Amino acid sequence: MPADRLHLVRHGEVHNPRRVLYGRLPGFGLSVDGRRMARQAAEYVHALERPIGALVVSPLQRTRESAEPFVGLFGIEPFIDDRVIEPTNVFEGRRMKKALANPLNWRHLSRPAVPSWGEPYERIVARMTEAMADAWDRVPSGDVVVVSHQLPIWVTHLALSQQPTRHDPRKRRCALSSVTSFERRDGAAGSSRWVEVAYAEPAATAGAVDVGAV
């Protein structure tokens, strides 16, 4: 028997006083409020009273720190998976308003459907769903928690709900420490498909700084 349910959990608020797009840059850990948010996400999943069979985590600092409350509450060791990491982005380390005001950077905006400024959405969805399927199949029972990032979670949601992956980054439904839950259900001719079954924002995020996501 494989897993029962899979939860894509976004990390908490990052300490980012310069308000840059941090992407995969090192040294960007959680703020004090971000640690609280991560704890609230873990407490939400714990309150579901569903056993957790695996904890999969992006290798970046902010996701590792967001996984710590899950380790404490469920007593399970995290599995680091590079496939659920933040995408690459040419604007890493810059403040977006300033970068976009420079005409030299406009060439990076020429193909938003790809997108031309970073890792293609198609590739992000492929690696995310591959990691999800592997984690699902490795667990004999219980749920899987995957601690990842806003863009990978959001484009995976779009793709699995058969929507275009091109989108306005300002309109993503993927708040800090949010939980997007899926089940894998049988389809036609013995196939299976991911079905989103819940979305929750258990963390208090009023006043949070959330400008560094890709």
C-alpha positions as CSV (number, residue, x, y, z in Angstrom):
1,M,0.0,0.0,0.0
2,P,1.3,3.5,-0.8
3,A,0.8,6.7,1.1
4,D,-2.7,8.1,2.0
5,R,-2.3,11.8,1.5
6,L,0.5,14.2,0.5
7,H,0.9,17.8,1.9
8,L,2.9,20.4,0.1
9,V,4.0,22.9,2.8
10,R,5.5,26.2,2.0
11,H,8.3,27.6,4.3
12,G,7.7,30.4,6.8
13,E,8.7,34.1,6.5
14,V,12.4,34.6,5.7
15,H,14.7,37.2,7.3
16,N,15.2,39.5,4.4
17,P,15.8,43.1,5.6
18,R,17.1,44.2,2.1
19,R,13.9,42.8,0.5
20,V,15.8,41.1,-2.3
21,L,14.7,38.2,-4.4
22,Y,16.7,35.5,-2.6
23,G,16.0,32.4,-4.8
24,R,18.6,29.8,-4.1
25,L,21.1,32.2,-2.5
26,P,22.6,30.9,0.8
27,G,22.2,32.6,4.1
28,F,18.4,33.3,4.0
29,G,16.9,31.6,7.0
30,L,13.6,32.1,8.8
31,S,12.8,35.2,10.8
32,V,11.5,34.9,14.3
33,D,7.9,35.2,12.9
34,G,8.8,32.7,10.2
35,R,9.7,30.1,12.9
36,R,6.4,30.7,14.5
37,M,4.6,30.2,11.2
38,A,6.4,27.0,10.5
39,R,5.4,25.8,13.9
40,Q,1.8,26.7,13.2
41,A,1.9,24.7,9.9
42,A,3.3,21.7,11.7
43,E,0.6,22.0,14.4
44,Y,-2.1,22.1,11.8
45,V,-0.9,18.9,10.2
46,H,-0.5,17.3,13.6
47,A,-4.1,18.3,14.5
48,L,-5.4,16.3,11.5
49,E,-4.5,13.2,13.5
50,R,-3.1,11.5,10.5
51,P,0.2,9.5,10.8
52,I,3.1,10.9,8.9
53,G,5.2,8.3,7.0
54,A,7.8,10.6,5.4
55,L,9.1,14.1,5.6
56,V,10.7,15.4,2.3
57,V,12.5,18.8,2.4
58,S,14.1,21.1,0.0
59,P,17.9,21.6,0.7
60,L,17.7,25.3,1.3
61,Q,18.1,26.8,4.7
62,R,14.6,28.2,5.0
63,T,12.9,24.9,4.2
64,R,15.2,22.9,6.5
65,E,14.3,25.3,9.3
66,S,10.6,25.1,8.4
67,A,10.8,21.3,8.7
68,E,12.2,21.3,12.2
69,P,8.7,21.6,13.9
70,F,7.6,18.5,12.0
71,V,10.6,16.6,13.2
72,G,9.8,17.6,16.8
73,L,6.1,16.8,16.6
74,F,6.2,13.6,14.6
75,G,9.6,12.3,15.5
76,I,10.5,11.6,11.9
77,E,13.8,12.4,10.2
78,P,13.7,14.6,7.0
79,F,14.7,13.3,3.6
80,I,16.5,16.1,1.6
81,D,15.4,16.1,-2.0
82,D,16.9,18.5,-4.5
83,R,13.8,18.1,-6.8
84,V,11.6,20.2,-4.5
85,I,14.0,23.2,-4.4
86,E,13.3,26.8,-5.4
87,P,13.7,27.4,-9.2
88,T,16.6,29.3,-10.6
89,N,16.1,33.0,-11.5
90,V,18.3,35.6,-13.2
91,F,17.2,38.3,-10.7
92,E,18.6,36.6,-7.6
93,G,20.1,39.0,-5.1
94,R,18.3,42.0,-6.6
95,R,15.4,44.2,-5.6
96,M,12.8,43.6,-8.2
97,K,11.4,47.1,-8.6
98,K,14.9,48.4,-9.2
99,A,15.8,45.5,-11.6
100,L,12.7,45.9,-13.7
101,A,13.3,49.7,-14.1
102,N,16.6,48.9,-15.9
103,P,15.9,48.5,-19.7
104,L,18.9,46.1,-19.8
105,N,16.8,43.5,-17.9
106,W,13.7,43.7,-20.1
107,R,15.1,40.9,-22.4
108,H,14.5,38.5,-19.5
109,L,10.8,39.2,-19.6
110,S,10.3,38.4,-23.3
111,R,8.6,35.0,-22.8
112,P,6.6,34.9,-19.6
113,A,4.9,31.6,-20.5
114,V,8.3,29.8,-20.2
115,P,9.4,31.9,-18.1
116,S,12.4,33.5,-19.8
117,W,13.7,34.8,-16.4
118,G,14.3,31.4,-14.9
119,E,13.7,27.6,-14.8
120,P,10.9,26.6,-17.2
121,Y,7.6,25.9,-15.5
122,E,7.3,22.6,-17.4
123,R,10.6,21.4,-15.8
124,I,9.6,22.5,-12.3
125,V,6.3,20.5,-12.6
126,A,8.2,17.5,-13.9
127,R,10.7,17.3,-11.0
128,M,8.1,18.2,-8.4
129,T,5.6,15.5,-9.5
130,E,8.5,13.0,-9.8
131,A,9.5,13.7,-6.2
132,M,5.9,13.5,-5.1
133,A,5.4,10.1,-6.8
134,D,8.6,8.7,-5.4
135,A,7.8,9.7,-1.9
136,W,4.2,8.4,-2.2
137,D,5.4,5.0,-3.4
138,R,8.1,4.7,-0.7
139,V,5.7,5.1,2.2
140,P,3.8,1.9,3.2
141,S,1.1,3.9,4.9
142,G,0.3,7.3,6.4
143,D,0.8,10.8,4.9
144,V,3.8,12.5,3.3
145,V,4.8,16.1,4.1
146,V,6.9,17.9,1.5
147,V,8.4,21.3,2.6
148,S,9.0,23.3,-0.5
149,H,8.6,26.8,-2.0
150,Q,5.9,29.0,-3.3
151,L,6.5,28.8,-7.1
152,P,7.0,25.0,-7.2
153,I,3.9,24.4,-5.1
154,W,1.8,26.8,-7.2
155,V,2.8,25.7,-10.7
156,T,2.3,22.1,-9.5
157,H,-1.2,23.0,-8.3
158,L,-1.9,24.6,-11.7
159,A,-0.6,21.7,-13.7
160,L,-2.4,19.0,-11.7
161,S,-5.7,21.0,-11.9
162,Q,-5.2,21.2,-15.7
163,Q,-4.7,25.0,-15.8
164,P,-2.1,26.9,-17.7
165,T,1.2,27.3,-15.8
166,R,1.7,30.9,-17.0
167,H,0.4,33.1,-14.2
168,D,0.8,36.5,-12.5
169,P,3.2,35.9,-9.5
170,R,1.2,38.5,-7.5
171,K,-1.9,36.3,-7.6
172,R,-0.5,33.0,-6.3
173,R,-2.6,31.2,-3.7
174,C,0.3,29.9,-1.7
175,A,0.8,31.9,1.5
176,L,3.7,31.5,3.9
177,S,3.5,28.2,5.8
178,S,0.4,27.2,3.8
179,V,-0.6,23.6,3.3
180,T,-1.8,22.2,-0.1
181,S,-3.0,18.6,0.2
182,F,-3.3,16.0,-2.5
183,E,-4.5,12.4,-2.8
184,R,-3.6,10.0,-5.6
185,R,-6.7,8.3,-7.1
186,D,-7.3,5.6,-9.6
187,G,-8.2,6.7,-13.1
188,A,-9.2,5.0,-16.4
189,A,-7.3,1.9,-17.6
190,G,-5.4,1.5,-14.3
191,S,-3.9,4.9,-14.4
192,S,-3.8,7.3,-11.4
193,R,-3.9,11.0,-11.0
194,W,-3.3,13.6,-8.3
195,V,-6.4,15.3,-6.9
196,E,-6.1,18.4,-4.6
197,V,-8.3,17.8,-1.6
198,A,-7.5,20.8,0.7
199,Y,-5.7,24.1,1.0
200,A,-5.1,25.8,4.4
201,E,-3.4,28.8,5.7
202,P,-2.9,27.9,9.4
203,A,-0.2,30.5,10.1
204,A,-0.9,34.2,11.1
205,T,0.9,36.2,8.4
206,A,-0.4,39.7,8.9
207,G,2.5,42.2,8.3
208,A,4.8,39.5,7.0
209,V,7.5,40.3,4.4
210,D,7.0,38.1,1.4
211,V,8.9,39.8,-1.4
212,G,11.8,37.4,-1.9
213,A,10.1,34.5,-3.6
214,V,10.9,33.7,-7.2
